[in-house]
Amino acid sequence: QLMPFVSDGRKMIHRAFEGNYAMPAFNIGSLVMARACIEAAEAEQAPIILQTSPGELTQTTPDVFSAMIRALANKADVPIMLHLDHGDGLDRIAACINAGYSSVMFDGDSLTLEENVTATQNYAEWAHALGVSLEAAAGSFGGGEEGADSGVHLTNPDVARRLLKDGCADMVACSVGSVHGQTSKLDLGRLEAIAKLAEGPLVLHGGTGIPASDLAVATTLGVVKINIGAGLARPIVKRWQDATENVASPHKGVFGTTDRVLADLIEVARHKIRIMNGSGQA
Ligand code: 13P
């Protein structure tokens, strides 16, 4: 039985890999986003990942996110892990490990293969010594809501294998057609080739726009983590644009719109959990 706040991500990754389901990794930048995902996870009795990318980390520091998620998770009855998405260097990764994150990503895709493998191995050794899991990157996804388009670089199956076997990563992000913030279609043939060669846990980014039918196949091919960003951010923007609350009572206005956002996000998160075969897996 896992505790609600899972301090070491490796156990949850292993369970998902063995169980042929994926955990949604929701990008959360605020209390209401975190609450909605946790309420959805409880309603579906599903293990989930909450994650902060450098974008979300403009909102507050890793220690504040960590304290908030621990406090919420410890009142929940499902396992929840906290992950650093797109860890972009030593300072960021250290700050999140020191703040008690369950898991971190080292995104070394812009490096040469040998540099990526060596750096991933160094980060993995460090993370594992402290009981933290590591996601590596074998490709890039392009897109992005923040204008930082790194371009699409599809995953070579052998690179995924090297990052798992030689880099000692616990899971590896694979680019097989999904794009940050855009509707996509997966190259399931490439994903199958990666799964066969890599024989380890895989991660997909750009999860919002991947069709449910592709996700159903992906969960049978070793995909354990699927990132969901825009799918939560868009309904929030829409609610606030449409807000018709009574401006004579600003407090009621804020709380009313926030409650509507919460309800919208719970629906989105429950749907994502279900299409990843996560319901009942807690
Ligand atoms: P989406 O915004 O397309 O869901 O992608 C999120 C993501 O992959 C974050 O790393």
Residues whose N, C-alpha, C, O or C-beta is under 5 A from the ligand:
A	BS01	13P	D85 V179 H180 G181 Q182 H205 G206 G207 T208 G209 N227 I228 G229 A230 G231
